[in-house]
Amino acid sequence: MLKKFKDWAKSRVDSSGVALVTVIAVFAVCSILAVSITSTVLFTTGQEASRAKNGQAYLTAKSVLAVTKNHIESISGNSAELYEFAGKTASGRLPDMGDYTVTITWSDENELAITSRGEFMGHASELYAIVDVSGSGAP
C-alpha cells in the first residue's frame, strides 16, 4: 500500500511539474502576444495622428497659396500693386487650421514666385507657385 502511495505521489509530482511548466509557457506566449498587439495599436494610432497633422499643415499652406495666387491674378493688370506685393512676407493664424507664412518674390521679369508654409501642431508643409504677370507691365 505504501509503495502504491509513493508511486501515486511520484506520478502526481511529475504531472504537476509538467502542468506548471505548461501554464508558465502559455502565460509567457499570451503576454508576448498582448504586448505585441498593444505596441502595434499604439504605433498605428500615433502614425495616424501624425498623418492628420501633416495633412492639416498641407491644407493650410494650400489654402493660403490659393488665396494669394487668386489675388495676384486679379490685380495682374496693375503693376503698381504688384510692386507692393513683391518682396513681402505675411504671416498669421487661421482658426482651427494653424499658422501660415506666405512670401512673394520676383522669379523672373514676368513672374512672381509664391512660397506658402503651413504649420499645425508642430508639423509643417511648404508649397510653391509661379504666377505669370506678363500682361501687367511688370519689370
C-alpha positions as CSV (number, residue, x, y, z in Angstrom):
1,M,0.0,0.0,0.0
2,L,2.8,2.3,0.9
3,K,4.5,1.5,-2.4
4,K,1.3,2.3,-4.3
5,F,1.0,5.6,-2.4
6,K,4.7,6.5,-3.2
7,D,4.1,5.7,-6.9
8,W,0.9,7.7,-6.9
9,A,2.7,10.7,-5.2
10,K,5.6,10.5,-7.5
11,S,3.4,10.5,-10.6
12,R,1.4,13.3,-9.1
13,V,4.6,15.4,-8.6
14,D,5.8,14.7,-12.1
15,S,2.4,15.6,-13.7
16,S,2.1,18.7,-11.6
17,G,5.5,19.9,-12.7
18,V,4.5,19.4,-16.3
19,A,1.3,21.3,-15.7
20,L,3.2,24.2,-14.1
21,V,5.6,24.4,-16.9
22,T,2.7,24.3,-19.4
23,V,0.9,27.1,-17.5
24,I,4.0,29.3,-17.4
25,A,4.7,28.7,-21.1
26,V,1.1,29.6,-22.1
27,F,1.2,32.7,-19.9
28,A,4.5,33.8,-21.5
29,V,3.1,33.3,-25.0
30,C,-0.1,35.2,-24.2
31,S,1.9,38.0,-22.6
32,I,4.2,38.4,-25.6
33,L,1.1,38.4,-27.9
34,A,-0.6,41.0,-25.8
35,V,2.5,43.3,-25.7
36,S,2.9,42.9,-29.5
37,I,-0.7,43.8,-30.2
38,T,-0.7,46.7,-27.8
39,S,2.5,48.1,-29.4
40,T,1.2,47.7,-32.9
41,V,-2.1,49.5,-32.0
42,L,-0.3,52.4,-30.3
43,F,2.2,52.8,-33.1
44,T,-0.5,52.8,-35.7
45,T,-2.6,55.3,-33.7
46,G,0.5,57.6,-33.4
47,Q,1.1,57.4,-37.1
48,E,-2.5,58.3,-38.0
49,A,-2.4,61.3,-35.7
50,S,0.9,62.4,-37.3
51,R,-0.6,61.9,-40.8
52,A,-3.6,64.0,-39.8
53,K,-1.4,66.9,-38.5
54,N,0.7,66.8,-41.7
55,G,-2.4,66.8,-43.8
56,Q,-3.8,69.8,-41.9
57,A,-0.5,71.7,-42.4
58,Y,-0.6,70.9,-46.1
59,L,-4.2,72.2,-46.4
60,T,-3.3,75.4,-44.5
61,A,-0.4,76.0,-46.9
62,K,-2.5,75.2,-49.9
63,S,-5.4,77.5,-48.9
64,V,-3.1,80.4,-48.3
65,L,-1.3,79.8,-51.6
66,A,-4.6,79.6,-53.5
67,V,-5.9,82.9,-51.9
68,T,-2.7,84.7,-52.6
69,K,-2.4,83.4,-56.2
70,N,-6.0,84.4,-56.9
71,H,-5.5,87.9,-55.5
72,I,-2.3,88.4,-57.6
73,E,-4.0,87.2,-60.7
74,S,-6.9,89.5,-60.1
75,I,-4.6,92.6,-59.9
76,S,-2.2,91.4,-62.6
77,G,-3.2,94.4,-64.8
78,N,-1.9,96.8,-62.1
79,S,1.9,96.9,-62.0
80,A,2.0,99.4,-59.1
81,E,0.1,96.9,-56.8
82,L,2.3,94.0,-57.9
83,Y,5.4,96.0,-56.9
84,E,3.9,96.4,-53.5
85,F,3.5,92.6,-53.1
86,A,6.9,91.6,-54.4
87,G,9.5,91.0,-51.7
88,K,6.8,90.9,-49.0
89,T,6.2,88.2,-46.3
90,A,3.0,87.9,-44.4
91,S,2.1,85.5,-41.6
92,G,-0.8,84.8,-39.4
93,R,-3.0,82.2,-37.9
94,L,-6.2,80.6,-39.2
95,P,-8.6,79.4,-36.6
96,D,-8.5,75.5,-36.4
97,M,-6.1,75.4,-39.3
98,G,-2.8,76.5,-37.9
99,D,-0.2,79.2,-38.7
100,Y,0.9,80.3,-42.1
101,T,3.7,82.3,-43.8
102,V,3.5,83.5,-47.4
103,T,6.4,85.1,-49.3
104,I,6.1,86.7,-52.7
105,T,9.2,87.4,-54.8
106,W,10.1,88.1,-58.4
107,S,11.3,84.8,-60.0
108,D,11.6,86.4,-63.5
109,E,10.8,89.7,-65.0
110,N,7.2,88.5,-65.8
111,E,6.7,86.0,-63.0
112,L,6.0,86.2,-59.3
113,A,7.0,83.3,-57.1
114,I,4.8,82.5,-54.1
115,T,6.0,80.4,-51.2
116,S,3.4,79.3,-48.7
117,R,4.2,77.5,-45.5
118,G,1.5,76.0,-43.2
119,E,2.2,74.7,-39.7
120,F,-0.1,72.7,-37.5
121,M,0.8,71.3,-34.1
122,G,4.5,71.0,-34.8
123,H,4.0,69.7,-38.4
124,A,4.8,71.8,-41.4
125,S,4.2,71.8,-45.2
126,E,5.6,74.2,-47.8
127,L,4.2,74.8,-51.3
128,Y,5.4,76.9,-54.2
129,A,3.6,78.5,-57.2
130,I,4.6,80.8,-60.1
131,V,2.2,83.4,-61.3
132,D,2.7,84.9,-64.8
133,V,2.0,88.6,-64.7
134,S,3.4,89.4,-68.2
135,G,0.3,91.4,-69.1
136,S,0.7,93.9,-66.2
137,G,3.7,95.9,-67.4
138,A,5.7,94.4,-64.6
139,P,9.5,94.9,-64.6
